Amino acid sequence: MKKIILFACLLLLVSVNPLHSEAASYSKKIKQDFTMYDKSKKKYTVSVRSSKATCHKATSNDIWWIKGKDELCSGKFVLYLNGKSTNYKYTYTKSNPYVFSTTDAKTSAILKNKTGYPVVFSLTNKETYSFINLKTYTISNKKLVKQSNTLISYGVKPKMNGNLVQVPIYDNGGYGFGYVFNDFTVSNTKWIDERSHDYISQDPNSKRYKNGMSEMKKYQSSLSYFVK
């Protein structure tokens, strides 16, 4: 009899305290507005909208996000320009959610520009714990235009100076490891690769590697700082 009672208690304990808690989902209408400019500094509003998204707060199962703070949403999303729907429509899923994050680097938004006139909007997806992928859009001839190539950035969202964007990555691809800062310029439908500033070394104690670490800290701490 004692064995039967003990077994019943264990079943009750498991049912009350599941090993993996499921996040509470809820429906949400989404409308986020972002102000950006074209080359002539004319102001536009880019909106991310979903008439009915399914969202939940990040849990311990959402390993790339901050538990209880980051909000993950799935559903059909559309980009709008000045209140009018564009052809840019995306479906987000639980494995690839649209994210409202407490960390700016993980959130879809305009790219910060030293000039004070943001000219690029990005839809951001997390590729790994450290790397983010950015689909980018500019305004040309009063239309929202998507660049054909994406930007991959390490840890932080890249920033701009006019039409130049500087994108940091951490490279450990074989011949060494360290930070690389890639410069691109935007030309309507694509990013043009201009130059790279690399601090690759096979020795983490080398001056070159340490300089790369220092440059990354400066890059993160100031909007006006760009590696040269």
N, C-alpha and C positions, 0 to 999 in steps of 0.2 A: 504493500500500500504506500509506503514511504517513497519508493521508486516512482510510482505512478504520479504522486503529488509533485515530486521534484521535476519530473519531465513536463508536467503541465505548467509549472512555474517558469521553466525555461522557455517554453513556447510563448507564454504571455510576455516575457521579457523581450524576446526577439521581435514580437509583433509591435510592442510599444516603442522599442528603440531600434529601428532598422539600421543596417550597416551603412547605407547610402541614402541620405535624405534627398527627397525630390524638391526642386524649387517650386514655389507657388507661382503659377502662370496667370496672367491677366491680359485682357485686350486693351489696346491703347491706340488712339489716333495720333499720328506724329506729324508735326510741321515745324521744321527748323529753318530759320532764315539766316543767310549769311550775306554780308555786304562785300562786293568786290568791284573792280574797275577794269575798263578796257585800256588800250594804249593811250587814248586821248584823255584819260582820267575821268571818263564819264561813269557815273555810279549805277550799279545794277544790284538786284537781289536774286540770289540763288537759293532755292528752297529744296529741302529733302522732305518728301511727304509719303505717308502711308495711311490709307483710309482705315485700315484695321490690322495692326501688328500684334503678334503674340509675344509678350515680354516676361522676363523674370530677373530678379536680382541674382547676381553671380553667387554660386555656392562653392563648396570645396571641390565639387566635381568639375567646375569650370576653371581649370588649373592656370590658364593664362590671364585670369582677371581677378580683381580685388573682391573678395567675398563680402556680400552684403552691401556693396557700394556700386560697382559697375552694373549697368543695366543692359541686358542682352535681348535683342528683338529679332524675330523672324517674320517673314511675310513679303508682300510685294511693295517695292519702293519706286518712286518716280522723282526725277529732278525737274524742277520748275525754274523758269527764268522770268522775273517780273510778273509772277502770277500765272504764267502760261505753261502748260505741260510741254516737256521736250520729248524726244524719242529715246532718252536715256532711262531705261526701266530695268530694275534688278530684282531678283528674288533672293532674299537672305534666308538661311536655314539655321537650325540649332548648332550645326557644326561650323557654320560660317555666318555668324550673326552680325546684324547692325548693332553698333555698340555706343552707348552713352557712358563714357569713361570718366573717372575722376582724374585720369592722367591725360594731359593734352596730347601727348605723342600718339595715343591710341585712338583718338577721336577724329571723325570726319569733320573737316573745317577748311577755312582758307589757310594758305601758307603765309606766315608772318613775313612782312617785307620791310626792310630797313628804310625804304622811301616813305613808308606810311600809306602806300596805296597797294593793297593786296590785289594781285592780278591773276592768282591761281587758286582754284578750289580743288580739294582732294577728297575722295572717298577712301577711307583707310581700312585695311584688313591686316590682321596679325598673321604673319607667316610662321614664325616660331616664337619662343619666349622673348627673343631679342630683336628679331627683324620684323619690320612692317613694310607692307606693300601699299603704294599710293597710286590709285587711278586719278589722273588730273584733268582739269578742264579750264579753258580760258574763254574769253569773249572776243569774237572776231565778227565784224560786220553785223553787230547787234544779235549774234547768235551764240549759244553755248557750244563750244567745240571741245571734243575729247582728244587728248594726245594719244597716239597709237602705242607708244612705249610707256611702261610704268616706271616708277621710281622705287628703289629698295633702299631703306634707311635702317641704320642700326640704333635702336634704343630711343631715338628722339626724332621728332618730325623735322625735316629739313627746313631751312629758311632762305629768304631771297634778298637780293639787292638789285632792284630794278627788274630786269628780265633774266637775271642770272640766279640759279639756285645752286646751293652747295649741299651735297648729300654725304653724310658720314657713314662709313661701313667699317666693320672689323673683319679683317681678312686673315684667315689661317689656312689658306688653300694649298700649301705645299712647300714653297720655297722660303717661307718665313711667316711671321704673324705680326699684326699691329693695325693701327688705324689708317684708313685711306679716306681722303676728302675729295669727292668728285664734283667738278663744276659742269653744269649744263646751262644752255640758254634755250628758251622756249621760242619756237617758230611755228605758230598756228597749230598744226596737227602732230607735231613730234618734238621731243627733246633732242638737242644737238649736243653731243659730247665734246666739251672744249678742252679740259685738262684735268689732271689728277695731282694731288699732293699726298705722297705716301710716306709712311713711317714704318715700313716693313723691316723686320729684323729677325734673325734666328736666336737672338739673345735678349730675354726680357730685362736684363740688367744693362743693356747698351744705352748709350746716350740717345740714339735714334728712336728707340722704342719709348723711352721715357719722355722724349719731346712730343711724341704722338699722344701720349696720355695727357700731357700738359695742354696740348692744343685742343683736345677733346673737352677738357674742363672749361677752357676759355670759350669754346664754341657754345657750350651749353649755358654758360652763365650770362652771356650778353647777346642781345639781338644784333648789335652793330659789329660784332666780331666775326670775321671771316678768315680762314686759313689762307695764306698766300705763299 
